[in-house]
């Protein structure tokens, strides 16, 4: 599974014209422990989002939205799940738009959503 993840990250980095990224050991452990109820599609989605959203050359468990090997959840302390999800969603949209110079089609493709969905998110978050 780790080899597949490394391969997919390589593919997404090339596809999105990003520098090649690797994983922190805690991210590898978190991927091994995660049950992956969405199977390969879930893995693909999380990895692509991590490539888009990670700032540095190394992807951690937080960028994959998995619990780290230490068991600490990657949500904001004291937030409701809905508030945390909305904050994260807003952050993803902003980053995707910045990375694609506000090109809606490219940003939507990078996020794995349709253009109308991205327009809806932009409106919802007042971007």
Secondary structure as UniProt FT lines:
FT   HELIX           2..15
FT   TURN            16..17
FT   STRAND          22..23
FT   HELIX           25..33
FT   TURN            37..38
FT   HELIX           39..53
FT   STRAND          58..59
FT   HELIX           61..64
FT   TURN            69..70
FT   TURN            77..78
FT   HELIX           81..99
FT   TURN            100..102
FT   HELIX           104..111
FT   HELIX           115..124
FT   TURN            125..126
//
